Amino acid sequence: MPNWTNLLSWLKAHYDNAAIACGPNPEKQRTDRLEKAAVPAFGIVKKLSKLPWKEIEGVLEDFRNGIAAENAAWAAWGK
């Protein structure tokens, strides 16, 4: 079940320490919906890492709205 609050906590940890990251599992096809959302979110944080966290959070909220359009369960957490 998607949990935005949990994912956001991991993304903040990655922002604070780039060694904490998430990537695709090379042993399986990218069919897992949670992985399809989480991996790009980590990429967003990495690419925007020079910005303050609050600005990145705003971008991630836009990302969340996009993935919630595909899977409404993402919209249910942390609002």
Secondary structure as the mmCIF struct_conf table of DSSP 4:
data_model
#
loop_
_struct_conf.conf_type_id
_struct_conf.id
_struct_conf.beg_label_comp_id
_struct_conf.beg_label_asym_id
_struct_conf.beg_label_seq_id
_struct_conf.end_label_comp_id
_struct_conf.end_label_asym_id
_struct_conf.end_label_seq_id
HELX_RH_AL_P HELX_RH_AL_P1 TRP A 4 ASP A 16
TURN_TY1_P TURN_TY1_P1 ALA A 18 ALA A 19
BEND BEND1 ILE A 20 ILE A 20
TURN_TY1_P TURN_TY1_P2 PRO A 26 GLU A 27
BEND BEND2 LYS A 28 LYS A 28
TURN_TY1_P TURN_TY1_P3 ARG A 30 THR A 31
HELX_RH_AL_P HELX_RH_AL_P2 ARG A 33 LYS A 47
TURN_TY1_P TURN_TY1_P4 LEU A 48 LYS A 50
BEND BEND3 LEU A 51 LEU A 51
HELX_RH_AL_P HELX_RH_AL_P3 TRP A 53 GLU A 70
HELX_RH_3T_P HELX_RH_3T_P1 ALA A 72 ALA A 76
BEND BEND4 TRP A 77 TRP A 77
#
